[in-house]
């Protein structure tokens, strides 16, 4: 869908579980150079999904916005040089 942005999440802190406010997202692992292939994950009807690369358990929390995480700081932002 044009204009649709998929949130990206990272796990620099090595958390076992990260709560997120969306069911469709990308996991990037950790920050470069410790990232893994950016993989699209879809929870479907479930409320949890494990990343097949880094084994992070993502849990859906409807109280969170699309870019919020618990613990905080797990939203990936692309640091592209201008």
C-alpha positions in Angstrom: 0.0 0.0 0.0 1.5 3.3 -1.1 2.5 5.7 1.8 2.3 2.9 4.4 5.2 2.9 6.7 6.2 -0.4 8.4 7.8 0.3 11.9 11.3 -1.2 12.4 12.5 -2.4 15.8 15.9 -3.3 17.2 17.2 -5.0 20.3 20.4 -3.4 21.3 19.7 -4.1 25.0 19.4 -7.9 24.4 15.9 -8.0 25.9 14.1 -11.3 25.8 10.7 -9.6 25.1 9.8 -6.3 23.5 6.2 -5.1 23.6 5.1 -3.1 20.5 1.9 -1.4 19.4 1.7 -3.1 15.9 1.3 -6.6 14.5 3.2 -6.0 11.3 6.8 -4.8 11.6 10.4 -5.3 10.7 13.1 -6.6 13.0 16.6 -5.5 12.3 18.4 -7.2 15.2 20.7 -4.6 16.8 22.4 -1.5 15.5 25.0 -1.8 12.7 27.3 -3.7 12.6 25.4 -6.2 14.8 22.2 -6.2 12.8 20.8 -9.1 10.8 18.8 -9.2 7.6 15.8 -6.9 8.1 13.0 -9.3 8.3 9.2 -8.6 7.9 7.2 -10.2 10.7 3.4 -10.5 10.8 1.6 -11.7 14.0 -1.6 -12.3 12.2 -4.3 -13.4 14.7 -1.6 -14.0 17.4 -0.3 -11.5 19.9 3.3 -12.7 19.9 6.0 -13.4 17.3 9.6 -14.6 17.6 12.2 -13.2 15.2 13.8 -16.2 13.4 17.2 -14.4 13.4 17.7 -13.0 16.8 15.0 -14.9 18.8 13.6 -11.7 20.3 10.0 -12.3 21.4 7.8 -9.4 20.2 4.5 -9.0 22.1 1.6 -6.9 20.9 0.4 -4.3 23.4 -2.6 -2.3 22.1 -1.9 0.5 24.6 1.3 1.4 22.7 1.5 3.6 19.6 3.1 2.2 16.4 6.5 3.7 17.3 6.5 3.0 21.0 8.2 0.0 22.7 8.4 -1.4 26.2 11.2 -1.3 27.2 11.7 2.1 25.6 14.4 2.7 23.0 13.8 -0.3 20.7 12.4 1.7 17.8 14.9 1.6 14.9 15.6 4.9 13.1 17.7 4.9 10.0 20.6 7.2 10.5 21.3 8.1 6.8 23.9 10.8 6.3 22.6 13.7 4.3 
